[in-house]
């Protein structure tokens, strides 16, 4: 039995597709009836809330392997540790955790919270696989309102280069690992096939969506005000600015062959993903 968390999220939805293609029907831990309805076609939903520890062990009874992925949260590390503790008590054998590229070198909320959870998993005694992922290509959808308004990606990233990864490739790797034998410990750095600068990404988007897209390197304070004005909470704004700082330090430039090694095909490139942004950008323009 495989159980997955984050089944209704970006990677989780693709992972359900990957497992369905392998004729594997996992158990999906969801918070409410809406989540249960969303996954019912491809998974067996069970209600579990990370904020309610008493719901976790029953949800994990009989599970062999757990896929651990949760949204960004100011207490993400502690919440994941809670799930790991419940997995130990429920007799789970192995955990596959989605983590962040740069653990141990990059600083900031995102990396620190993942590091807390990674440490908990290391101390748990469970066999485990860490999937340390770079930025998701799908997160570029967050840029679209700004592109529609200003005609440019506007971020405080300077000349940073990032080896963005398609979330579909993360799901494909996760499915391979989850359906195999997991013994001991392993770690894979997951990236796309090339590290791109933001001006390069802007040119790719221009070609894909059919309208000019530029890039403007803006001061951190301007970016902070813009994110707060859009409704982002202070902690999330701080986390994002810290992430951009790691990009400027060159900590997101690594290009790893792990996707190809684990799936047997090359990682998808940004040019292949960019056309998916054309329709949503047109709706905003």
C-alpha positions in Angstrom: 0.0 0.0 0.0 1.3 3.4 -1.0 -0.1 6.5 0.7 0.4 10.0 -0.6 0.0 13.5 0.9 -0.5 16.6 -1.3 -2.6 14.6 -3.8 -4.6 17.7 -4.8 -1.6 19.9 -5.4 0.5 20.4 -8.6 2.9 17.4 -8.1 0.2 15.3 -6.5 -2.2 15.4 -9.4 0.5 14.4 -11.8 1.6 11.6 -9.4 -1.9 10.2 -9.4 -1.8 10.1 -13.2 1.6 8.3 -13.1 0.5 5.7 -10.6 -2.8 5.1 -12.5 -0.7 4.4 -15.6 1.0 1.7 -13.5 -2.3 0.4 -12.3 -1.5 1.4 -8.8 -4.3 2.9 -6.7 -2.8 4.6 -3.6 -4.4 5.9 -0.5 -4.6 9.7 -0.4 -4.6 11.7 2.8 -6.9 14.6 2.4 -8.3 17.2 4.8 -11.9 17.4 3.8 -14.7 16.0 1.6 -13.8 18.4 -1.2 -10.3 16.9 -1.4 -11.7 13.4 -1.1 -14.0 14.0 -4.1 -11.1 15.4 -6.1 -9.0 12.3 -5.8 -11.7 9.6 -5.6 -11.3 8.6 -9.3 -7.6 7.6 -8.8 -7.1 7.0 -5.1 -8.8 5.8 -1.9 -9.2 9.0 0.1 -8.9 9.0 3.9 -9.4 12.1 6.0 -6.4 13.3 7.9 -5.4 16.8 9.1 -1.8 17.6 10.0 -3.1 20.1 12.6 -4.9 17.2 14.3 -2.3 14.6 15.2 -4.8 12.0 16.3 -6.1 11.7 12.7 -2.7 10.7 11.3 -1.8 7.3 12.7 -5.2 5.7 11.7 -4.8 7.2 8.2 -1.4 5.4 7.9 -2.3 2.0 9.3 -1.4 -0.7 6.8 0.7 1.6 4.6 4.1 0.4 3.3 5.4 3.5 1.7 4.5 7.2 2.3 4.9 10.0 -0.2 5.4 13.2 1.9 4.6 16.6 0.3 2.9 19.5 2.0 2.4 23.1 0.9 4.6 25.9 2.0 3.7 26.8 5.6 5.5 28.7 8.4 5.5 25.5 10.5 6.0 23.1 7.6 8.9 21.3 9.2 7.1 20.7 12.5 4.0 19.5 10.6 6.0 17.1 8.5 7.7 15.8 11.6 4.3 15.1 13.1 3.5 12.9 10.0 6.8 11.2 10.2 6.2 10.3 13.9 2.8 9.0 13.0 4.3 6.9 10.2 6.7 5.3 12.6 3.9 4.4 15.1 1.8 3.1 12.3 4.5 0.7 11.0 5.2 2.4 7.7 8.4 1.0 6.1 9.6 3.9 3.9 9.1 7.6 3.1 9.7 9.5 -0.1 9.9 13.2 0.7 9.8 16.1 -1.7 12.4 18.6 -0.4 14.3 21.6 -1.8 17.5 21.8 -3.8 20.3 23.4 -1.8 19.6 22.0 1.7 22.7 22.6 3.8 23.9 25.6 1.8 20.9 27.8 1.1 19.2 29.7 4.0 15.7 31.0 4.5 12.3 29.8 5.6 11.8 27.3 2.8 15.1 25.6 3.1 15.1 25.7 6.9 11.7 24.1 7.2 12.6 21.4 4.8 15.8 20.8 6.8 13.8 20.3 10.0 11.7 17.6 8.3 14.8 16.0 6.6 16.5 15.8 10.0 13.3 14.2 11.6 13.3 11.6 8.8 17.0 10.9 9.3 16.4 10.3 13.0 13.2 8.2 12.5 15.0 5.0 11.5 12.7 4.7 8.4 14.1 3.9 5.0 13.7 7.1 2.9 14.4 8.9 -0.3 14.8 12.7 -0.4 13.8 14.3 -3.7 15.5 17.7 -3.5 13.7 19.7 -6.2 14.6 23.0 -7.8 11.9 25.6 -8.6 8.8 24.3 -10.4 8.1 25.5 -14.0 4.4 25.5 -13.1 5.1 28.3 -10.5 5.7 30.7 -13.4 1.9 31.0 -13.6 2.3 33.3 -10.6 4.1 35.8 -12.9 1.2 36.1 -15.3 -0.7 39.0 -13.6 2.4 41.1 -13.6 3.3 40.2 -17.2 -0.2 41.1 -18.3 0.1 44.5 -16.5 3.7 45.5 -17.3 4.7 43.3 -20.2 7.6 41.9 -18.2 8.7 39.5 -15.5 9.5 41.8 -12.6 11.6 40.1 -9.8 14.6 40.9 -7.7 16.8 38.2 -9.1 19.6 40.0 -11.0 21.5 37.8 -13.3 20.5 34.6 -11.5 20.2 31.4 -13.4 17.7 28.6 -12.4 17.4 25.0 -13.6 13.6 25.0 -13.3 12.0 21.5 -13.3 8.6 20.5 -14.7 6.4 19.1 -11.9 5.5 16.3 -14.2 9.1 15.1 -14.0 9.0 15.2 -10.3 5.9 13.1 -10.3 7.5 10.6 -12.8 10.5 10.2 -10.5 8.3 9.8 -7.5 6.3 7.1 -9.1 9.4 5.2 -10.1 10.7 5.3 -6.5 7.4 4.6 -4.8 6.8 1.5 -6.9 10.3 0.1 -6.4 12.1 -1.3 -3.4 13.3 1.3 -0.9 15.9 0.2 1.5 18.3 2.4 3.4 18.7 6.1 2.4 18.9 7.9 -0.9 18.9 11.4 -2.1 18.3 12.8 -5.6 18.7 16.4 -6.8 16.0 17.0 -9.3 16.4 19.8 -11.9 15.5 20.7 -15.4 18.0 20.2 -18.3 19.4 23.7 -18.3 20.0 26.7 -16.0 18.3 29.7 -17.5 18.5 33.4 -16.8 15.3 35.4 -16.4 15.9 37.3 -19.7 16.2 33.9 -21.4 13.0 32.7 -19.8 11.3 35.9 -20.9 12.4 35.3 -24.5 11.1 31.7 -24.4 7.7 33.0 -23.1 7.6 35.6 -25.8 8.0 33.0 -28.5 5.5 30.6 -26.8 2.7 33.1 -26.0 2.9 35.3 -29.1 3.4 38.6 -27.3 6.6 40.4 -26.2 7.6 39.6 -22.6 10.6 41.4 -21.1 12.4 41.2 -17.8 13.0 43.9 -15.1 15.2 43.4 -12.2 13.4 45.3 -9.4 14.6 46.2 -5.9 13.6 43.8 -3.1 11.5 46.5 -1.4 9.4 47.1 -4.5 8.9 43.4 -4.9 7.9 43.1 -1.2 5.3 45.9 -1.5 3.9 44.3 -4.6 3.5 40.9 -3.0 1.9 42.3 0.1 -0.5 44.4 -2.0 -1.5 41.2 -3.8 -2.6 39.7 -0.5 0.4 37.5 0.3 1.0 37.1 4.0 4.2 38.6 5.5 5.8 35.3 6.3 5.3 34.1 2.7 6.7 37.3 1.2 9.8 36.9 3.5 10.2 33.3 2.4 10.0 34.2 -1.3 12.5 37.1 -1.0 14.9 34.8 0.8 14.5 32.3 -2.0 15.3 34.9 -4.6 18.5 35.8 -2.6 19.6 32.2 -2.9 19.1 32.4 -6.7 21.3 35.5 -6.8 23.9 33.6 -4.9 24.0 31.0 -7.7 22.5 28.2 -5.6 19.9 27.2 -8.1 22.2 26.8 -11.1 22.9 23.1 -10.6 21.9 20.8 -13.5 21.4 17.2 -12.4 21.0 14.1 -14.6 18.7 12.4 -12.0 15.5 12.7 -14.0 16.9 10.9 -17.0 18.7 8.3 -14.9 15.5 7.4 -12.9 12.9 7.7 -15.7 14.9 6.7 -18.8 14.1 10.0 -20.6 15.4 13.5 -20.6 13.9 16.1 -18.3 11.4 18.5 -20.0 12.7 21.9 -20.9 11.1 25.3 -20.3 10.3 25.8 -24.0 8.2 22.7 -23.8 6.2 24.0 -20.9 5.8 27.6 -21.9 2.9 27.2 -24.4 0.7 26.1 -21.4 0.9 29.8 -20.3 -0.5 31.3 -23.5 -4.2 30.7 -22.7 -4.1 31.9 -19.0 -2.1 35.0 -20.1 -4.6 35.8 -22.8 -7.4 35.7 -20.3 -5.6 38.2 -18.1 -4.6 40.6 -20.9 
